[in-house]
Amino acid sequence: MARDEAASPFRLDGRRALITGAGGGIGQALARTFKAAGATVIGADREESLLDNVALDRRAVFDVTDREAAAAAINRLEAAGAAPDIVVSNAGRTRAETLDAVDGAVWERELAINLTGAYNVVSPALAAMARRGGGAIVFIATVNALAHYGNPAYAAAKAGLVAYAKAIAVERGAAGVRANVICPGSVRTPAWDHRLQRAPDILDRVLPHYPLGRLVTPDEVAKAALFLASDGASGITGAVLAVDAGLTAGNLRFVNDVLGRG
Ligand SMILES: NC(=O)c1ccc[n+]([C@@H]2O[C@H](COP(=O)([O-])OP(=O)(O)OC[C@H]3O[C@@H](n4cnc5c(N)ncnc54)[C@H](O)[C@@H]3O)[C@@H](O)[C@H]2O)c1
C-alpha cells in the first residue's frame, strides 16, 4: 500500500493549527490532542503566563477583542511562513447567568469576546487560507447556541458563530476552506470556578439533565474538534456538532419526572 493510502485521515502531520484560549481547560486539551495528531500547534491567549504549562510550538499573545492586535498576530505568522492551516476559535467567557444580569454594557462585553473576538481572529486567518488555497476552521460554541440554558448574551454571541461558520462554508467553500461548529454541553474547566465558589453542589444539580449521566470532558471536545479539522471530515462544512452527553437530544428530566420510567 502506498504511504499516503496508509496515513490516517485523522492525522494532522504537516499542518499548523492556531488555537485561541489555549491556556484554558478546553484549550489545553485541544493543544494536547492536536499535537498528538502531528500538528504544529500555535497557542494563543490574552496573557503569556496562561500558556506556561501548555506544550506549544509557538505562542501568540493578544486579546481577541483587540481587532488590530489579532490581525497583527496573524500577519506576523504569515510573514514568518507560519500561517495557520487550521484555526480553532476557542477563546470565550461568560458571567451574566440570566436576563436579570444583562444590561447594555454586559451585552456588549459578552458579544465582544465571544462573537466579535472570534471574527477578529478568523477573518484575517481566513483571508490567508483562501490565498493559500484551503484550510479548516472550527468554532467552539456551546449548547446555549441551540436552545436556552441561561447566559443570554453569551448564547446570542455563540449562536452568531453558527451563522458566521455557515457564511464561511458557503462563501469560501470554493477557496477550499471548511468551517464547522462544536456545541459542548457543560465541561468542568476553570470556567465553572466562579459558579462552584457560589454553589459548591452545582455540578450535582447539573448531572440529572445529562442523558449520559456525566459531563463531557475537555478531551472529548478536543477529539471532536480534531475530527472536524482533519481530512476525516473533508466533506463536512457548515455543520454543527453537539458534544453534550445527550443534553440537546431531548429533555431527560421531563421524561423522568412527567412520564416516569416504568
Ligand atoms: N466549560 C464549559 O462548560 C463550556 C461549555 C460550552 C462551551 N464552552 C466554551 O469553550 C471555550 C473554552 O472554555 P473553557 O471551559 O476551556 O474556559 P476557560 O475559562 O478554562 O478558558 C477560556 C480561555 O479563553 C481565554 N480568553 C478569554 N477571554 C479572552 C480574550 N478576550 N482574549 C483572548 N483570550 C481570552 C482565557 O484566557 C482562557 O484561557 C469557550 O469558548 C467556552 O465558551 C465551555
The ligand as a Gaussian input file, in Angstrom:
#p B3LYP/6-31G(d) Opt

LIG

0 1
 N      -16.704000      24.839000      30.224000
 C      -17.914000      24.715000      29.719000
 O      -18.859000      24.270000      30.394000
 C      -18.173000      25.127000      28.286000
 C      -19.350000      24.664000      27.685000
 C      -19.628000      25.049000      26.383000
 C      -18.733000      25.831000      25.686000
 N      -17.590000      26.265000      26.294000
 C      -16.705000      27.122000      25.506000
 O      -15.451000      26.508000      25.390000
 C      -14.445000      27.501000      25.228000
 C      -13.315000      27.233000      26.224000
 O      -13.857000      27.366000      27.537000
 P      -13.202000      26.682000      28.821000
 O      -14.272000      25.961000      29.501000
 O      -11.941000      25.996000      28.469000
 O      -12.927000      28.006000      29.683000
 P      -11.580000      28.561000      30.333000
 O      -12.012000      29.756000      31.109000
 O      -10.845000      27.475000      31.017000
 O      -10.731000      29.004000      29.061000
 C      -11.072000      30.110000      28.265000
 C       -9.787000      30.659000      27.677000
 O      -10.127000      31.782000      26.822000
 C       -9.222000      32.835000      27.114000
 N       -9.844000      34.125000      26.857000
 C      -10.950000      34.640000      27.460000
 N      -11.165000      35.887000      27.045000
 C      -10.174000      36.165000      26.148000
 C       -9.846000      37.299000      25.380000
 N      -10.588000      38.419000      25.461000
 N       -8.776000      37.245000      24.547000
 C       -8.024000      36.137000      24.473000
 N       -8.282000      35.019000      25.182000
 C       -9.331000      35.044000      26.021000
 C       -8.924000      32.686000      28.617000
 O       -7.745000      33.392000      28.995000
 C       -8.841000      31.191000      28.754000
 O       -7.520000      30.707000      28.533000
 C      -15.137000      28.857000      25.461000
 O      -15.407000      29.476000      24.219000
 C      -16.427000      28.473000      26.146000
 O      -17.446000      29.383000      25.893000
 C      -17.281000      25.917000      27.572000

